[in-house]
């Protein structure tokens, strides 16, 4: 099912994220997804996240779909030229995978193959335009597709808590003009900044899912503050995670913090996207505490 249909129905859309393994054995990941993600509407499958080589997103999406889950195909421009990107989009549509999240992608120097040559033939904006062209029945070279054209639910990302809010709004507008139909945000830890951003972003009339990460430790938060653009975790939250290490290690404090953020942001958005970073088992508890079970 296209995720855009859920937004159109007025549902508060909940999605979660899984990362394919660095190998070919995914039975365990699929079983965990079936067990812990049954309460979400769709499941993002990351595409060599952080430039770390892993099993492909498209193949994993097909396995997830066959297992009864509704996958969102994350597609980055870092590793493919426009020929490969269009080919993968057609392959996804042929396999019945219609939800796509367009990403430019992290530079290869940040990953586990820093010597790899990045491509970046297109970026996320031109990738959204590419999907629109394919939906019209033509490729980027102006050549006609054979038969009925594909249809996609075209997603994009935005960083609402970035220091440069105006720049993010400009990027969001460009993505809307290129065909974006919904947005998932970078992780939000400051609801007041998210609410302020959403007051300005509502002019675009597109559904937005607030991005949520369950904070695992004070150290993780400090690392994100130093290394993840567009994310700032207040010292107050770091202190809460440091106060009781046993509760934090068990995920109790992190789930409480994430649930509080969701409850604060929920009136101002159309959904939530949970990036569990291996803590899929915590998602049912998070949804219950956030009032989304």
Phi, psi and omega in degrees: 000136177289130183298334179297331178294326178292317177298317181297330178282357179082015180280149171275108193272126180248124176233159177225174188230139173232151178247123177302153182281170175270070184166187187252000184261109185237011180303317180296318179297318181294318179296320177296319179297317178296325183282316190257344184250019179292342181268008179250160183278329182203160185234117173290140173243117186289157185243092182048055186303139180060025180063027175261125183294127179216179173302145187294145180295318184296313179299320180293321177302318181296318179295319179296319179296317179297336179274002176096007178263161181256100187276151169245119184277106174280128185231117180256151181272352186300321193255000187223147170273182186295333177293310182294322179298314179294322179296317179293324177296316177295321178298318179298312180298320179297328180274001179083018179258106188252346179272123182227134174249117185274126182227144173287315177103148176289150179295147183298333182294346180272350187258202185267001173231066186298343179278352182292144178275123176286155181259292180051040174297319173243167169241184185298326180293311181289336175290321175298317177299321179300316178299320178296320179296316179297324178295336177276353178093015178226152177267183183292343177271002181083011181270138183287140173280157179271129175078196183294133181286161180285165173230138182231153164263108194265113181250159179214173182240158177210154181246092187288341182258016177295152177296333180255082182296318181299320179296321178294322178294323177296316178298319180297318179297318179298320180290322176298314180296331180277349176127001181299134182251343176204162182229143167245138185262161167299162183303135180249126174237357180235087184305325182296323177291320179297315181298317178298318179296316183295329176299326179274326185282343182296344177299336183277344175067026180247141179294142182233132173257126178288133180275132184232130170243133174282113182291127185271332183195165175296323180297319178299318181296317179296321178297316180296320178300326183272340191231347184250113181294141176083006180234130172224125179257117183301150180300328179303318179290322178297319179296322178297321179289333180277339189293319183225095187295330180290316177296322179292315180299325179281354179086001185294311182294317180298318178295320178299316180297313181298319180296321178298319180295317179299314181298323180289325185270338188307318181294348188250005182219180185246008180175179178224140176241120186258121176257094191278343176051047178093354179258044179302328181296341180274348188295317178303318178294320178298314180297321180294314181292331180276356180079027183245006184297000000 
